[in-house]
Amino acid sequence: MYVLFSYVMIITLNLFYYEIVLCCYLMTNQFFILIDKSNDEKLRKFKLGKFNDDTKEILKNNSSNFVWGIHRGKVKSSFWSKLKKNDKIYFTIPRENFKISATLTKKIKNPKFGKLFYPNDLDASSIHYFLFFDDIQKTNLSFNELMHNSIARLSVPVSGIYELKKEYYQTKIKKSKPKKFISPITNGPAKKNKSEIWRFLRDTKPVKDLKKLYQNKCQICNKTFEIKKNQFYSEVHHYHPLEDHGDDDKSNMIVVCPNHHTQFDYKIIAIDRDGASIIDNTGKKTLEQITFHKSHNLDKKNIESQLE
């Protein structure tokens, strides 16, 4: 009799536990962060997990792998108090489908973190709110769908964080099982992510000048592609990264395609000391070379910065 009673108690306690877990799940809210196109470089690095040493140390101390900072003017105190652990956060840029989300592990308000996390942002000192995550996931939600199902009425896309209607995600989002987001090491132009179309640069004039000088063609493979009629696409790469105190001028910039840009970001390739040969991450020369217009040169100190 005692054994039967114990068995019944165990089952009851287990059912009670799962009810608590289920209630906690249903109590979680879902939000989306609407990002201005000028911050797409910040989002790109967030997706890749590319953070500076100060950020990595703070992430480690908070047992997280990713962090996103929000300007103090974009978050009200009452709204900030709504955010809690396990809430789902979606990320989107106007008219672009990034299709990524993350589950909140921790939130921190700290006016000192902005300059540590984003030392090259002009408004870094005003970034006070920070969301921490363990990983990033794929989602099938579009920008328009998130906008349409926001609790706040959004007639125009204004950057900030917004809450989704509960009846929406309880009937639709909860049914879809997200997949882990894995960023490709290389993705050629045919697989381009439209987030690369706009780039956050502190000075846009030299970027525009270089793209015009090279006719939007990659300095390595000489390729470009047409995104609209008579509108061609290329990217400008800061060879010595700005977050590592690289210069924001033409002597530290090269025009590349998305494929070679990704390889430079991951340090899969680099420019050799001769200023022309391309070497791999073992120091071996590849069959590729980079060419420069007579009016444009890459400073030797920037080349050396990636060969140390």
Stockholm file with secondary structure:
# STOCKHOLM 1.0

chainA/1-308         MYVLFSYVMIITLNLFYYEIVLCCYLMTNQFFILIDKSNDEKLRKFKLGKFNDDTKEILKNNSSNFVWGIHRGKVKSSFWSKLKKNDKIYFTIPRENFKISATLTKKIKNPKFGKLFYPNDLDASSIHYFLFFDDIQKTNLSFNELMHNSIARLSVPVSGIYELKKEYYQTKIKKSKPKKFISPITNGPAKKNKSEIWRFLRDTKPVKDLKKLYQNKCQICNKTFEIKKNQFYSEVHHYHPLEDHGDDDKSNMIVVCPNHHTQFDYKIIAIDRDGASIIDNTGKKTLEQITFHKSHNLDKKNIESQLE
#=GR chainA/1-308 SS CHHHHHHHHHHHHHHHHHHHHHHHHHHCCEEEEECCGGGHHHHHHHHHTCCCHHHHHHHHHTTCSEEEEEEGGGCCHHHHTTCCTTCEEEEEETTEEEEEEEEEEEEEECTTHHHHHCTTCTTGGGEEEEEEESCCEECCCCHHHHHHTBSSCCSSCCSEEEEBCHHHHHHTGGGSCCCBCCCCSCCCGGGCCGGGSSCCCSCHHHHHHHHHHTTTCCTTTCCCEEEETTEEECEEEESSCGGGTCCCSGGGEEEECHHHHHHHHTTSEEECTTSSEEEETTSCEEEEECCCCTTCCCCHHHHHHTTC
#=GC SS_cons         CHHHHHHHHHHHHHHHHHHHHHHHHHHCCEEEEECCGGGHHHHHHHHHTCCCHHHHHHHHHTTCSEEEEEEGGGCCHHHHTTCCTTCEEEEEETTEEEEEEEEEEEEEECTTHHHHHCTTCTTGGGEEEEEEESCCEECCCCHHHHHHTBSSCCSSCCSEEEEBCHHHHHHTGGGSCCCBCCCCSCCCGGGCCGGGSSCCCSCHHHHHHHHHHTTTCCTTTCCCEEEETTEEECEEEESSCGGGTCCCSGGGEEEECHHHHHHHHTTSEEECTTSSEEEETTSCEEEEECCCCTTCCCCHHHHHHTTC
//
